[in-house]
């Protein structure tokens, strides 16, 4: 099974820290990410830009707006796709991510969400 891990942060907390402090925290992340890669379960690991375009239909028209939306304090900062036998194994692998291991991340609003991936193509063909 494949799972999507979304890494969140609080941009206000991140931006309030001096660059040198953030750089020091990030330096602690690389060896942890290497350990996660060595599991062989990481298929995709990507950092996400804070800029976004939101597309949606409103009253029949396509609206495109800049994001992220201001209603949330959190920002999705990374996306990781992992392959695991089941949900428990996926969570165990995701727990190797710096979000869960770097203590300074707590003060920066770091968290990780793990979701199973369902393929729409497979879902549609099963009907």
Phi, psi and omega in degrees: 000151176251147182227142175259125175252123179253124178264126182249155173212166176257106185298328178295319178292319179295315183289340182281348181267147175298147182306319181299323179292317178295318178300320179295320178294316182296327178300329178288341184283323189300313178298326179292320178295321177302318178297322178293317179299323183294345175293339183078003184269343184279116179264325180217137174222114185222134169277146182247139176290149178289342179281148182207156171242131179252128179244131177202159177263132175227119181051042176085352181253145175280121176252134177239123180229157177282151180220191001288164181295143183284348182294340183252146176271342182266155178231133173284118186252342180208158176224130181230133174251126178237156176245131182214162180293325183200179183299317181300317179294322179299317179295320178298317178292315180298330180294349175279350182290145179305332179306325183265346187249334182273112185302325180296338180297330179301316181288346180259005178077025180285139170202162182230137179242137180243126180227137174294146178262128175247133183270123181298321180302313179296319180299315181293324181285339179284346184275000000 
